[in-house]
Amino acid sequence: MTTFLTAARTDQEKVSHDMHRLRLFSGTANPALAREIAAYLGVPDGPRISKRFADGEIYVQIQESIRGCDVFLIQPTCAPVNDNLMELLIMVDACRRASARQITAVIPYYGYARADRKTTGRESITAKLTANLLAKSGVDRVLAMDLHSAQIQGYFDIPCDHIYGSPVLVDYLLAQNLGEIVVVSPDAGGVARARAFAKQMNGAPLAIIDKRRSGHNVAESLTVIGDVEGKTAIMIDDMIDTGGTICSGAGLLREQGAKQVLACASHAVFSPPACKRMSAEGLFEQVVITNSIPIAPERSFPQLKVLSVANMLGETIWRIHEESSVSSMFR
C-alpha cells in the first residue's frame, strides 16, 4: 500500500518542470480535479478556450505555445460521455497541430468501458473503438484509472498506464475504527478486485454475493458466500452506476447479520436513481468514492464521502514525464 504525498512539490522540482516543459490542460469534464493535480505538481492548468457553438459543435484553442512540450490533457469521459470524448479528441488534435512533443490523455474515468466484449451477435466493442479513436487523433500515451476490465489495456495500440484508486480508499478505511471487517465482492466478476483489496486491508476475509443479471442495469441478488455476521462489510466495485447491484447486495448483507455496511468504488457514475437508493436510511453507513467523476451538489447525500485522487494522478504524471516507474507506486 502506498500513502501518497499531500504537499505540492518543491520549488526546485517546479524549476525542473519548467526546464522539461511539462504542460497541463483540462477539459470541461472535471476542472476541479485538474486544478488539484496542477497544485500538486506546482504547474498551472494551462490557458485554453473551450466552447460550444449554437449547433452544438465544440471549439478548442490552446492559448500558449506548446511546441516541443510534454502535454497532459485531463478529461474523464463521464456524462455527457459523447461531448466529453469529442472535446478530448479535439484537444488532442489542437495540441498535435501545435507541435507538442508528446501528448498524454489522462482519463480518470474511461467511458464505454463496459462495452468491452460481444455478449450477443451484431454488437460493437465500443471500448476498443474509443481506444482506436484516441490513437488516431494523435494521443501518444493514455493514463487511465480503474478500467472496468483489465483487457481494455490491450485495446490500445499505444502505451497505456493503468493505475488504481484502491490505495486512496484503503488509506481512508484503515484510519477509521471499523472493528472486524470483511471485504465483499458484489458479484462473481469482481472477485479478483475484492481479493486484491482485502489483501491491502491487512488480509481481511472475503465474501461474495452470488447474483443473477436479467438485463442491462438490472440485477437480482441471491445469496452471500462467506461469513458476514457481526462484521463490518465493505463492498468494493470499480463503479457505481444506478446502484441496483450494490444496494440489493447491501440489503442482503444486512439480512445475513452484517453489523454495518460500507460501499466503496473509484467511479461515481450515479445514474438515476442511484443517489435515492443509496441514501435510504439503514442501508449504508458510508458510500466512499473518489473524485474521478465530479459530483454535483444535487447528487450528494449524507452518507457520501468523496476522496481525492489528485495527488496520486499528479505523482503518476510526474513519473511519466520523468520516465520513471509507475508500477512501483503500488508495490
Secondary structure as UniProt FT lines:
FT   HELIX           11..20
FT   STRAND          22..26
FT   HELIX           31..41
FT   STRAND          48..52
FT   TURN            54..55
FT   STRAND          58..62
FT   TURN            67..68
FT   STRAND          70..74
FT   HELIX           81..97
FT   TURN            98..99
FT   STRAND          102..107
FT   TURN            111..114
FT   TURN            121..122
FT   HELIX           126..137
FT   STRAND          141..145
FT   HELIX           150..155
FT   STRAND          160..163
FT   HELIX           166..174
FT   STRAND          181..185
FT   HELIX           188..190
FT   HELIX           191..200
FT   TURN            201..202
FT   STRAND          206..215
FT   TURN            216..217
FT   STRAND          218..225
FT   TURN            229..230
FT   STRAND          232..240
FT   HELIX           244..255
FT   TURN            256..257
FT   STRAND          260..268
FT   TURN            272..273
FT   HELIX           274..278
FT   TURN            281..283
FT   STRAND          286..290
FT   TURN            291..292
FT   HELIX           297..299
FT   TURN            302..303
FT   STRAND          304..307
FT   HELIX           310..321
FT   TURN            322..323
FT   HELIX           327..330
//
